């Protein structure tokens, strides 16, 4: 039942995600001549992408230290 629910949820969310990607692409293409907004858009995407990796790395580091000190 869970895989069916996840597949349905992914299909519902995917349509909205694709719509937003088209909007971002249009804004980036329109401002490609100036270079300012496109660079800012790329930097924002990198910041959004980096935060989960930093948080997960910190969490795994804390777990590793606690397990190592308990041994």
Steps between C-alpha positions, in 0.01 A plus 500: 500500500785739583668471156167576334452806721855621431454456125174697509661774711800522266274536197306780667812687608689444176253704296548802726878460501518490122285813479736688728805386305355651183445831678856505634634413156306783338627754754858378461482511120350850498775633725786310334619815324552690826644206692400639839177317568618175344809491722289579805254227410781246466653609831162463673459150364844405628420636848173309511677185385786531752296545819363141524846355435655715773228406750526129424879510521483669840244245622710203389811657654326538837373142486848376408661688790242371750544139386877531503507643853260230624729222376 
